[in-house]
Amino acid sequence: MGLSIVILAAGKGTRMRSALPKVLHPVGERGLLEHVIDTAENIGADEIHVVYGHGGEIVPQTLSARAVNWVKQEQQLGTGHAVAAALPSVKAGNDVLVLYGDVPLTSETTLSALMAEYKRTGFGLLTVALIDPTGYGRIVRDAVGKVLRIVEHKDARADELRIQEVNTGILATSQANLQKWLGNLKNDNVQGEYYLTDVIAMAVADDIEVATSQPSAEFEVLGVNNKRQLAELEGHYRRIKAETLMDAGVTLRDPARIDVRGTLTCGPDVEIDVNVVFEGDVKIGAGTRIGANCVVRNSVIGDNVIVLENSVIDQSTVGDGARIGPFARLRPETELAANTHVGNFVEIKKARIGQGSKVNHLSYVGDALVGANVNIGAGTITCNYDGANKHLTEIGDDVFVGSDTQLVAPVKVGNGATIGAGSTITKEVEPGVLALSRVKQTTINNWQRPTKKSK
C-alpha cells in the first residue's frame, strides 16, 4: 500500500483581515501551505491532494508548480465534507494521512510516529495536552484510557470542557475505512457541519483501537487564524532554524535574533552576529563571520570571509578571504574573487572584481570587469548608463584609480595604468600610463567673496 496525504486548505481566513488566502501567508518567507506540502513530500507520500475553497483559485494558481492534485470544495461544510471531496481521487487501498494547510510546523518525526501507531492498530490520532484547551475538541476516554470519541468545544458538557487533551485534527487511517465512514457523517451539531472527528466514534464502534501519539513540541500543531498567531509561529520557526544551525556548529551571538527565510548552509566555525536576515538559498563557507544587521539573499560566501555590520549581499558570489563592509551593498550578479575588499558605502552591481582588488570607500562599480590587484579610490564611479542602455567598463590588472574618478563606459583601462585623482575618463587608457583629465588650477589674488546687500 502507498501513502495518500490529504491537506485541508479551504478555510477562508476571515480573521486574517487580508485579501490573501490564509494558507498563502508566509512563515519564513514560504506560504503556510508550502511548508505542509514540503513535509508531505519528505515523508514519502505517493500522492498529495490539497482541498481548497470556492473562490480561492489564487491558491492553486500561486502553487501551480507543486506536484499535487487540487480538489475544490465548493461549499465549506466542515472537515469531514472536505476529506469526502478528496476521497474519490485517493487511490484505493492506500493509507491516508490528513494534514492541515494552516498548520505548517509539524515535524516529519512526529508524523512518522503517528503513522507507526496507525500501522499498529488501524487508526492513528495526533493529540496534545494544553493548559488552556478553549476552542479545541476534547479527547474523551473510557476508564482504562481508550479513546471513545471527540467532542467539539461548542458541543461539550461542563465535565468534558475540563479535559485538557485535545484533538489536533491530524489523523491516519485507511482509504477503505474513510470510504465507509464518511458517508455516515451527520451535521446535527451546533455548527451544522460534517466533522471529520466523528469518524473516531465510528472506528470505536467497529472495534478499531484509536491509537494516539503526541508531538515533540506544542508549536508543531499550532494553526494560524490571525496575524498574532502568524507572528507566534514565525518566532517558533526562527527558533527551529537557530537550533539547527547551532547543532551544526554555527556560533550565533543571540539565537533569538536571527531570521532564516529560506535555506542556509554553513561550514564549520561560522559566526553570525545579531539581527542578520538570510533569504532564499544561502551558502556560507568555513570560518566566515557575518556582522550585525546584515541581509544576505540567494548568495554564496566563501571561507574565512568577514562581512562587517549593516551590509547587504544580494544574488552575489564572494570569494575566500574577502572583506566586505561596513555599510556595503553587493547587488545581483556581483562576483568577488579571493581576498578582495569592498568597504564602507560601496555599491557593486553586475561586476566581477579580481583577486586582491580593493574598492574601499564611497564608490559605485556597476557593469564592470575589474582585474586582479586593482585599487579603486574613494568616490570613484563607473558611469555605466547613458539614459537608455548599460555599457561595460573594463579595468586590467594592477591598475590604480585615484579618488573622485568617473569612468564613462564603454571604456577600457589597460594593465598597470594609473588614473589621477579627479579625472573623467572617456577614452581607452593604454597599459602602464598615467591618465589625467583635470582642469588647470587657477589662483585669483585679492578675491572678495560676495556679500549680502543690506536692506
N, C-alpha and C positions, 0 to 999 in steps of 0.2 A: 504493500500500500504506500501511496505517496502522501505528501502533506499539502493540503489546501489551506491557505490563510485568507480569511475574510476580514477586511478592515472597514469598520463603520465610520464614515466620514461625511454624513449627510446633515449634521447639525447646522443650524443657521447662524449660531453665534451672536445672537442679538445683543448680549451683554458686552460684546467686544466694542460696540459703538463704532463700527467700521464697515466700509463698503467691501473690504476684502474678506472673503470667506475665512472662517475661523481656522481651518486646517492649513491655510497658506501663511498664517502669521509665523514669523521666524523665531527660532531659538538657535543661537549660534549661527545666524545667517542662513539657516536652512529651514524651510517650512516644517511645521509640526508633522504633517503627513509624510513628508520625505524621510524624516527620521524613522517613522514606523515602517515605511517601505524598505528602507535600508536594513532594518533589523529583520524583517521578514525574509529578505534575500539571504542575509547572513546565517540564518538558522536552517537554510536548505529547503525553502518552500518550492514545491513543484509548480504551483500556480498561486497567483495573488489576485484576489478580487477586491476591488475598492467600491464601496457603495457610497455614492454622492447624491446630493439633494436636487430637487427640482429647482431650476433657475441657477444652479451652481455650475454651469458649463465651464466657467472660468477655471474650475479645479482640474478637470481632465485636459483642458487646453494648456494650462500652465505646466502640467506634468506629462505632456504627451510623449516625451522621450522615455518615460519609465515603462518597463515591460510588465504592465498589469492589465487586467480585464476590468473595464469601467462598467458599473451597474448603476443605472439611475433609479432612485427611489422616488417615484412621482409624488407621493404624499408621505410626510413624516408621521408614521403611525406607531412609532416605538422601535426598540431594538430588535424585538422578535420579528416584526414586519420587515426590518432592514435585512436581517440574515435570510429570511424567506425569499426576499427579492434576489439575493445572490445564489441561493441554493440550486436553481436549475443549471447554473454554469459550473457548479462544483463537480469534479469527476467522481463518478460512482465508486464507492468502496474506499475512498480516501479518508485519512484523518483530517479533522477540521480544527483549526485554531482561530478563535475570534479575538481580534485586536481592535483598538480604537484610534482614529486618526488624530485625536487631540490629546493623546497620552504618549508623548514622544520618548520618554527616557527609560522604558522598561528594558532591562538588560537581557542579552542572549542567555546568560547563566540562569536567570530567573525563569525564562521561558523554557529552557531545556529541562529544568527541574519540574516544571509543570507538566511537560509532555511525558516525563518519566512516570509521574503519578497517573496520568491518563492511561498510559500503557499498562499499568498495574491493575487498574480497576475498570477501565472503560469510560471514565469521566474524570476530568481534572478541572479544578476551580481555584483561581488565584484569589486569596483573601488577605486582608490586612487588619490589624488592630489599631484603632485610632482613639486618641484621648477624647476628641470631640467628633463623634460619628454623624453629626447632624447632616441630613440630606442624603445619606447613603443607605442602601438596602442592607438589612441586618441578616447575619447568618444564624439561622435557628437550628439548634442541635438537640438530639434526644439526651436522655440521662447518661448514656455511655459515650457521648461525644460525636455520634454520627450525624452528618448533615441531613436535615429533614426538608428544609425549604429556605427560600429567601423572601423576606417581607420588605417591601419598599417603605421608606420613611413615612410617606404620607398615608400609608395603609396600616402602619404598625400600631399595636396596642401599647399601653404605657409600659408594661413589663418588657416588651420587645424593644422599645426605644432605649432601654438601659444596656442593651447588648453593644459591646464595643467592636466586635469582629464584624467587618463589613465586606460586602461584595465589591470587587474591582471591575466586574464585568468581563474580565478576560477568562476564557474557558476553552477547554479542548474536549472533543468527543468525536464520534464517527459521523460520516455523512449519512449513513443508514439511520442512526439514531435521530439526527436532526430532521431527516425526511419524515420520520414517523411522528415526532413530537410537535414540530412547528405548525402542522395543520390543525392541531388540537388547542392552540393558544386561544385564550379568551381575553376580551378587553373590558371585563367587568371590574374596573378599579377606578380610583379617584381621577386618574389622568385620562381614562378612556383609551389606553394604549395597549399594544401587544408586547408584553415584557419577555425578553429572552430569558430572564431569570426564572420564569415559571417552568422552564424545562427541568430545573433542579428537582422539583417535586415529582415530575413525570419520571425522571431517572430513578428516584427512590421507589416509586410505585412499581417500576419494572425490576426491582431488586438489584439495581446497579449502584454500587457504592460511589458516592461523590467524594473523591479524594481531594484534599486541599493542600496547597503549598503557599508559602509566603515570600514576598520579595526580600532582597537583602537590605533594602532601604525604602522608607515610605515614599520618597520622591519618585520612585520608579513607577508608581501607579497614580500619581497626581495628574489630573487633567487640567485643561485650560477653559475657563468660561469668561474671563475678563482680563483686562490688561494687568491688573495686580498679580493674578496667578501666572500670567505670561512672564512677568518680571521675576517672580519667585523661581520659576523653572529655569530661567536664564541663569540665575545665581547658582542653582544646583548643577547646571551644565558646565559652568565655568569651573566649579569645584572638581567635577569629574575630570575635566581636561587637565587641571593643575595637578591633581594627584597622579594621573597617568604620566605626566611629564616628570614629576619628582621621582616616581618609581623607576623611571628610565635613566635617572642620574642627572637630570637638569636641576640647577640651582635657581629657585625663584625667591627673590627678595621678599615678596609678600604674595602667597598663593591666592589671596583674596582679590588681588589687583592685577589680574592678567585676563585678557579676553582672547580666546582661540575660536575664531568664527570660520572654521574650516578644518584643514588638516595641517598639523605642524609636526615635522620630523626633525629630531635633533641628534647630533653626535654627542660623544661624551664630553663632560666638563663645560657644557654651555651654561652661561649665566644670563638671567633675564631680570632686569630691574622692574620697578612698579609701573603700572598703567600702560603696558605695552599691548597693542592690539595686532593680532595676526588674522588675516583674512585670506580665504581661498587656500591654495596649496603652497605651503612654505617649507623649505628645507634649509636647515642650518648646520654647518659643519662643526667639527670638534673644536673646543676651546674658544669659541666665539662669545663675545659679550655684547648684549643689547642694553643700551641705556634707557633711562626712564622716558615715558611719554612718547615712544616711537610707534609708528604704524608700518607694518610690513605686509605686503599684499602680493600673492602669487609670484614669489621670488625665490631665488636660490642664492644663499650666502655661504661662502666657503669657510675653510678652517681659520681659526685664530684671527678673525675679523673683529674690529672694535667699531661698534655703532654707538656714537655718543648721543646725548639727550635730544629729544624733540626732532628727530629725523624721520623722513618718510621714504620708504623704498617700495616702489610700485612696479611690478612686472619687469624686474631687473635681475641681472646676474652680477654677483660680487665675488671677485677672486680672493684667494687665500691671502691673509695678512693685510688686507685693505683696512683703511681707517676712514670713517665717514662721520661727518657732523662736528659739532652740534648744529642743529637747525639746517641740515642739508636735505635736499629733495632729489631723489632719483625717479624720474618719470619713465613710462613704459619704453622698452627696447634699449635700456641702458645696459652696457656691458663694461664692467670694470675688471681689468686684469689684476694679477697678483701685485700686492704691495703698492697699490695706488692710494692716493689721499684725495678725499673730497671734503672740503672744510665748511666752515660756518657760512650760512646764507649763500650757498652754491646750489644751482639747479642744473641738472644734466638731463637731457631728453634725446632719445633715439641716437645715442652716441656710443662709440667704442673707444675706451681710454686704455692706452697701452701700459705694459708693466712698468711700475715705478714712477708713473707720471703723477703730477700733483696739480689740483685745482683747489686752492686752499681758502680763498676769500672772495665773497661778494661777486660771483661771476655766473654767467649763463653760457652753457655749451650745449647747443642743440644741432641735430643733423650733422654730426661730425665724426671723422675718423682721426683719432689722436694717437700718435706713435708712442714708443717707449721713452721713459726718462725725460718727459716734457714738463716744463714748469710754466703754468699759466698764471699770470699775476692778477692781483686784486682788481675788480671792476671790469674784467675782460668779458666781452660778449661776442658770440657768433651771430651775425645778422643774417639769419637763415631764411627769412620770409620777406618776399617782395610785394606783399599785398595780395598775391594770387597763388604763388607756388613756393614750395620749400626747396632750398638749394643746399648743397653739401660743402662743408669746409674740411679740407684735408691738411693735417699737420704731421710732418715727418718726425723721425726720432731725434732726441736730443735738442729739441727746439726750446728757446727761452722767449716767452711772450711777456713783455713788460706790462705794468699796470695800466688800466684805463685804455685798453686797446679794443678797437672794433674790427672784426674780421668780416668783411662784406662778401657773403657767398654768392655765387660759387668762386672759391679761391683755394689756392694751394700754397703751403709753406714747406720748403724743402728741408731735408735733414740738416741739423746743426745750425739752422738760421737763428738770428736774434731779431726780435721786434722791439724797437724802442718804445718806452712808455708814452702813452698819449697818442698813439698812431692810429690812423684809419687805413686799413689795408684793403685795397680793392683789386690789386693785380698780383699775379703769381710772384712769390718770393723764392729766389734761387737758393740752393743749398749753401750753407756756410756764410751767408752775407748778413750784414746789418741793414735792416729796413727801417726808415723813419718817414713820418709824414706830418711833421709839426709845422705850425705857422711860426715864423721867426719872431722871437720875443722882442717887444718894443718897450722902451722906457721913456716916459714923458716927465721931465723935471718940472718942479713947481706946480704940480697938478692940484687943482682945487675941486674937492667934491661938491656936487650940487647941494644947495641948502634950501629948505622950505622958505617960501616968501612969507613974510609976516603979514598978518591981516590988518 
